[in-house]
Amino acid sequence: MPQHTPPRPICGHCDGFPTVTITTGTRTPDGQRQTITAHCPACRGTGHTTPPVPTPGSGPERHGRPDPHPGPPRPPRQ
C-alpha cells in the first residue's frame, strides 16, 4: 500500500514563487534585456517551508509566560 506524504506548507515570504527574474534596465550587445535571478532567502528557492521542530525550553514558558496551550499533565520526575 503506498505511503502518502502530506504536502509541505508554502513559504509565507514568497507565497510559493521562490525564484524571480528581474530586468536590470540595460540591454546585452545583441539587444536582449539584461536580467538577474533572485531566490527567496527564507525557503532558499524551494517555495516550501518545513514545519518547525519544537525543542525543549523554546516555548512561551521560556520567557516566564504560561503556555497558552498546555498539554496533558506530565508525571513527576524521580
MDAnalysis code that builds the backbone (N, CA, C; Angstrom):
import MDAnalysis as mda
import numpy as np

u = mda.Universe.empty(234, n_residues=78, atom_resindex=np.repeat(np.arange(78), 3), trajectory=True)
u.add_TopologyAttr("name", ["N", "CA", "C"] * 78)
u.add_TopologyAttr("resid", np.arange(1, 79))
u.add_TopologyAttr("resname", ["MET", "PRO", "GLN", "HIS", "THR", "PRO", "PRO", "ARG", "PRO", "ILE", "CYS", "GLY", "HIS", "CYS", "ASP", "GLY", "PHE", "PRO", "THR", "VAL", "THR", "ILE", "THR", "THR", "GLY", "THR", "ARG", "THR", "PRO", "ASP", "GLY", "GLN", "ARG", "GLN", "THR", "ILE", "THR", "ALA", "HIS", "CYS", "PRO", "ALA", "CYS", "ARG", "GLY", "THR", "GLY", "HIS", "THR", "THR", "PRO", "PRO", "VAL", "PRO", "THR", "PRO", "GLY", "SER", "GLY", "PRO", "GLU", "ARG", "HIS", "GLY", "ARG", "PRO", "ASP", "PRO", "HIS", "PRO", "GLY", "PRO", "PRO", "ARG", "PRO", "PRO", "ARG", "GLN"])
u.atoms.positions = np.array([
    [0.841, -1.163, 0.000],
    [0.000, 0.000, 0.000],
    [0.899, 1.243, 0.000],
    [0.626, 2.222, -0.858],
    [1.508, 3.392, -0.931],
    [1.389, 4.283, 0.300],
    [2.498, 4.845, 0.671],
    [2.532, 5.793, 1.775],
    [2.441, 7.200, 1.190],
    [1.498, 7.979, 1.650],
    [1.332, 9.332, 1.147],
    [1.973, 10.319, 2.114],
    [2.737, 11.223, 1.563],
    [3.375, 12.263, 2.352],
    [2.512, 13.514, 2.281],
    [2.160, 14.098, 3.418],
    [1.356, 15.325, 3.363],
    [2.164, 16.449, 2.717],
    [1.502, 17.354, 1.991],
    [2.236, 18.444, 1.351],
    [2.841, 19.387, 2.386],
    [4.017, 19.901, 2.055],
    [4.674, 20.847, 2.954],
    [4.013, 22.208, 2.822],
    [4.028, 23.000, 3.878],
    [3.415, 24.327, 3.804],
    [4.172, 25.234, 2.829],
    [3.420, 26.112, 2.165],
    [4.008, 27.059, 1.223],
    [4.694, 28.170, 2.006],
    [5.814, 28.618, 1.491],
    [6.599, 29.676, 2.138],
    [5.772, 30.949, 2.249],
    [5.717, 31.536, 3.428],
    [4.954, 32.755, 3.646],
    [5.650, 34.007, 3.144],
    [6.947, 33.901, 2.850],
    [7.681, 35.069, 2.364],
    [7.492, 35.267, 0.869],
    [7.455, 34.160, 0.110],
    [7.353, 34.277, -1.350],
    [6.039, 33.723, -1.889],
    [5.175, 33.200, -1.026],
    [3.879, 32.628, -1.422],
    [4.010, 31.543, -2.481],
    [5.091, 30.787, -2.448],
    [5.263, 29.680, -3.380],
    [5.901, 30.069, -4.701],
    [6.317, 31.328, -4.851],
    [7.026, 31.772, -6.053],
    [8.469, 32.079, -5.646],
    [9.314, 31.049, -5.506],
    [10.616, 31.221, -4.875],
    [11.692, 31.858, -5.745],
    [11.539, 31.810, -7.066],
    [12.561, 32.338, -7.955],
    [11.935, 33.337, -8.907],
    [12.539, 34.498, -9.021],
    [12.041, 35.521, -9.941],
    [13.197, 36.013, -10.805],
    [12.852, 36.475, -12.003],
    [13.830, 37.075, -12.899],
    [13.522, 38.561, -12.988],
    [14.527, 39.377, -12.759],
    [14.361, 40.825, -12.707],
    [15.188, 41.449, -13.826],
    [14.579, 42.367, -14.577],
    [15.343, 43.077, -15.598],
    [16.111, 44.212, -14.937],
    [17.344, 44.417, -15.399],
    [18.196, 45.450, -14.815],
    [18.021, 46.796, -15.505],
    [17.336, 46.822, -16.645],
    [17.149, 48.069, -17.380],
    [18.160, 48.259, -18.487],
    [19.177, 47.411, -18.543],
    [20.167, 47.513, -19.618],
    [19.920, 46.420, -20.642],
    [20.596, 46.528, -21.760],
    [20.463, 45.528, -22.820],
    [21.828, 44.916, -23.114],
    [21.801, 43.661, -23.549],
    [23.027, 42.975, -23.944],
    [23.444, 43.486, -25.322],
    [24.669, 43.193, -25.760],
    [25.110, 43.661, -27.083],
    [24.213, 43.197, -28.238],
    [23.537, 42.064, -28.074],
    [22.656, 41.604, -29.157],
    [21.224, 42.122, -29.003],
    [20.966, 43.023, -28.055],
    [19.666, 43.671, -27.936],
    [18.710, 43.061, -26.921],
    [19.079, 41.961, -26.299],
    [18.189, 41.354, -25.304],
    [18.324, 42.092, -23.975],
    [17.296, 41.977, -23.164],
    [17.337, 42.632, -21.851],
    [18.255, 41.858, -20.907],
    [19.020, 42.599, -20.140],
    [19.892, 42.001, -19.127],
    [19.029, 41.666, -17.913],
    [19.111, 40.441, -17.415],
    [18.299, 40.020, -16.272],
    [19.183, 39.401, -15.195],
    [18.651, 39.399, -13.985],
    [19.268, 38.681, -12.875],
    [18.198, 37.793, -12.254],
    [18.618, 36.720, -11.626],
    [17.697, 35.802, -10.966],
    [17.851, 35.957, -9.459],
    [16.717, 36.055, -8.771],
    [16.728, 36.182, -7.311],
    [15.933, 35.031, -6.709],
    [16.469, 34.445, -5.658],
    [15.810, 33.344, -4.956],
    [15.355, 33.828, -3.586],
    [14.249, 33.283, -3.110],
    [13.728, 33.630, -1.790],
    [14.740, 33.181, -0.726],
    [15.209, 34.091, 0.135],
    [16.176, 33.690, 1.152],
    [15.564, 32.859, 2.275],
    [14.251, 32.981, 2.482],
    [13.615, 32.249, 3.586],
    [13.524, 30.755, 3.289],
    [13.134, 30.407, 2.051],
    [12.970, 28.985, 1.713],
    [14.104, 28.475, 0.835],
    [15.063, 29.348, 0.530],
    [16.220, 29.003, -0.300],
    [15.808, 28.515, -1.683],
    [14.760, 29.110, -2.219],
    [14.349, 28.812, -3.582],
    [13.522, 27.558, -3.764],
    [12.983, 26.994, -2.684],
    [12.163, 25.785, -2.824],
    [10.678, 26.099, -2.898],
    [10.241, 27.218, -2.324],
    [8.825, 27.576, -2.315],
    [8.051, 26.971, -1.163],
    [8.720, 26.146, -0.371],
    [8.061, 25.473, 0.754],
    [8.864, 25.691, 2.027],
    [8.190, 25.547, 3.133],
    [8.868, 25.605, 4.421],
    [8.728, 24.258, 5.098],
    [9.618, 23.984, 5.991],
    [9.499, 22.767, 6.781],
    [8.891, 23.153, 8.113],
    [7.995, 22.343, 8.645],
    [7.408, 22.684, 9.937],
    [8.496, 22.743, 11.007],
    [8.446, 23.727, 11.888],
    [9.474, 23.821, 12.920],
    [9.402, 22.644, 13.878],
    [10.560, 22.182, 14.274],
    [10.652, 21.090, 15.236],
    [10.785, 21.716, 16.616],
    [9.821, 21.472, 17.515],
    [9.917, 22.077, 18.845],
    [11.097, 21.499, 19.619],
    [11.805, 22.372, 20.284],
    [12.912, 21.944, 21.123],
    [12.559, 22.244, 22.570],
    [13.060, 21.460, 23.500],
    [12.749, 21.711, 24.908],
    [13.214, 23.099, 25.327],
    [12.337, 23.813, 26.005],
    [12.679, 25.133, 26.505],
    [12.554, 26.240, 25.479],
    [11.969, 25.957, 24.298],
    [11.854, 27.004, 23.283],
    [10.456, 27.596, 23.225],
    [9.564, 27.143, 24.078],
    [8.188, 27.628, 24.055],
    [8.011, 28.895, 24.851],
    [6.769, 29.349, 24.999],
    [6.498, 30.591, 25.723],
    [6.925, 30.541, 27.181],
    [6.956, 29.349, 27.770],
    [7.323, 29.258, 29.181],
    [8.782, 29.643, 29.401],
    [9.572, 29.649, 28.342],
    [10.970, 30.037, 28.468],
    [11.090, 31.498, 28.868],
    [10.135, 32.325, 28.471],
    [10.179, 33.751, 28.751],
    [9.374, 34.127, 29.988],
    [9.005, 33.149, 30.790],
    [8.287, 33.421, 32.017],
    [6.790, 33.554, 31.844],
    [6.287, 33.303, 30.636],
    [4.842, 33.363, 30.406],
    [4.288, 31.949, 30.430],
    [3.062, 31.775, 30.904],
    [2.486, 30.427, 30.896],
    [2.195, 29.985, 29.469],
    [2.230, 28.690, 29.261],
    [1.935, 28.113, 27.953],
    [0.447, 28.274, 27.669],
    [0.053, 28.921, 26.538],
    [-1.371, 29.129, 26.265],
    [-2.104, 27.841, 25.902],
    [-1.376, 26.806, 25.500],
    [-1.999, 25.536, 25.125],
    [-1.300, 24.393, 25.860],
    [-1.502, 24.300, 27.157],
    [-0.807, 23.236, 27.881],
    [-1.353, 21.869, 27.491],
    [-0.474, 20.918, 27.427],
    [-0.873, 19.552, 27.107],
    [-1.300, 18.822, 28.365],
    [-1.360, 17.505, 28.282],
    [-1.735, 16.735, 29.471],
    [-0.653, 16.872, 30.542],
    [-1.031, 16.714, 31.803],
    [-0.035, 16.851, 32.875],
    [1.066, 15.808, 32.734],
    [2.265, 16.228, 33.064],
    [3.408, 15.329, 32.975],
    [3.598, 14.614, 34.305],
    [4.086, 13.390, 34.258],
    [4.354, 12.691, 35.525],
    [5.526, 13.360, 36.236],
    [5.546, 13.312, 37.567],
    [6.645, 13.946, 38.310],
    [7.968, 13.243, 38.032],
    [9.044, 14.024, 38.101],
    [10.377, 13.457, 37.906],
    [10.800, 12.701, 39.150],
    [11.607, 11.710, 38.946],
    [12.075, 10.918, 40.088],
    [13.547, 11.064, 40.277],
])
